Structures are given as structure tokens and as C-alpha cells.
Amino acid sequence: MRVLVTGATGFVGTHLCAALLEAGHQVTATVRRPGIIRSHPGVREVAMGGIGTDSNWSKALDDVDVVIHLAARAHVMRDTAVDPEAAYQRVNVEATAALATQAAARGARRFIFLSSVKAGAEQSCGLIPLRIDMKPQPEDAYGRTKLVAEKILTELGENSGMETIILRSPLIYGPGIKGNLLSLFDAVYKGVPLPLRSVNNRRDFLFIENLVAAIIHAMGIQSHQCGSYYVCDGEAISVAELTRRIANALNRPVRLLPAPVALLRLAGVISGKTETVKRLTGSLQIDGDTFCRSVNWKPPYTMKEGLAKTAAWYKSRGSTD
């Protein structure tokens, strides 16, 4: 197939482009500036610069069968933009709507949109996983704009005939991770004591190669199977258990200390890291089974295998001091 990938130089995009090329697809990738994709010489680049309402995607959409839209203004813990809401709106909503409208007009058959669990909610209740049919409760600009984009795409698909698939993902891990999860790998590798032994929550995660496999599988499903889905590894675990598994993958002893969850939350308030602590202590289970059943798919990698690959990458980087 002839595939357009936006956000091709990001964490997901680099893995996806490699897999698409390996599978024999023709890949066009939008980038901010020319010559940025050096690791995948088979990819056709189209420089777009910043994206928004007025973006012209015509060069990127030439003879494209499937659009995979990954480009987004990512969620950050401390946003320095003058007007964060407007910045999220411009990239996550307006640029998405412009791309999808132009894709439909130029005859693209299918549009796959990588959304986020944050479009649904920040936490799940008890042992009940989040489902697509539950009332959305996004709590920040990133989640709200992802949800608005989902609604626009669904309506456009119904009116234009272009098939739309929306995949909501939880925290993604794998070779190339950054942010809080990389910090957790650092802490475990260095033997830093972590006050997480008493954290008994349930959270779903998604290995990058499972996400890539899900996206590629979604390219070929039947029309009646298109829709909105959560996708995950299918193994909800506590953050304490995640830490133990990371330690095992790194072949390092784990140092977990007991600390009341209420105390951790108070420390988060005092230190200005309320959101980080909320993620560490709260549950976020999602219904990945519906996607697996509906499209006859299962994650090719277990979480153990995904963490092993991530640990191998982590140790291959050289010094971790």
C-alpha cells in the first residue's frame, strides 16, 4: 500500500516507518525540515514545517491509500507556551481536521488516527477498565483536543466515505523511551530506593512494537471493523510490579520501600509533582480486548518480551551514570 505517516520522526513514527518498509509498503513521511529521516532511506520525505489550519498537505497526499496520523502536540508536565490550549487546538484539532478533509477529497481510502487514553479519562474506577462507550472525561488540554479530533474524524468519515480508525493508547514503552519511564529505568539501574512497595494500583501499558503491529493490522481490516478502540498489551499491573519487572529485565536488584499512598500524594502536592504522583498511584485499566476480538488480532509480544527489548536498548546506550 501507499502510506502517508505524519509525525514520522517521533518515537512511534520511527518504529512504524521501519516496519512499514520491511513489510513492503511505499512510505511518504511528513517532516519539519528536509533530510531529517536518515535511518530510513526508502521513505519519501515531504517537508511541512509547523502544521495548523492552513497546512497544505497536497504533496504528501499524492497517490496515498492510507493516512496514519501520528503528529501531535504532545502532553508535557510543565507547559511553557503562552496559550497552551490554543497551541494544542491548532496542532491536535485544526491540523488533524485539515489533513483528514484533504485526504478524503484526494481519495484516501483509510485514515488511522493515534489518539490517547487521555481522551477518555485519566483514571479507571476499581477493576472496571475504560471502554470506548463510556462518557469521556479528559482533564487537560491534550486530552480534550484529542477527543475533539476524534469526533471530527468520526463525523468526516461518516459523511465522506473515508474509513476512519481511532486507536487510543496508554503509556507506550520500548527502545527510545523518554520522560518519566526512562527516569524509572535510570533509578532502577542505579539502585535508587523507591517508595513504591505499597502502591497496589492497576495500569495498562503498550509496547511500541505491539502498537506498530496493531496499526499495520488496522490497515487491512474490513470496512465494518473500522471504528474507535483502546489498544494495549493486555496485562494490567501495579507500578510496584512494573518496577520489579524492569529490575528483572535489567538484571538489577530492586529496592522498593513501603510508604503510605496518602503520604506519597502529599509529597506530590508539596513538591509540585501532583500529576506525576497521580500517575504512579492511580489505576488506569483499559479495554484492549474489544480491539483484539473485533479485528482478530493479538499483541505479538508479551510485556516480559517488551521490557527485555527495552532493557537491551537501555544498556546498549553505553554509560548510564
Secondary structure, DSSP 4 states (H G I P E B T S, - for coil): -EEEEESTTSHHHHHHHHHHHHTT-EEEEEESSTT---S-TTSEEEE--S-STT---TTTTTT-SEEEE-------SS---SSHHHHHIIIIIIIHHHHHHHHHHTT-SEEEEEEEGGGT-S--BTTBPB-TTSPP---SHHHHHHHHHHHHHHHHHHHH--EEEEEEE-EEESTT--HHHHHHHHHHHTT--BS-TT----B-EEEHHHHHHHHHHHHTS-GGG-SEEE---S--B-HHHHHHHHHHHHT----B----HHHHHHHHHHHT-HHHHHHHHS-B-B--HHHHHHHT---SS-HHHHHHHHHHHHHHTS---
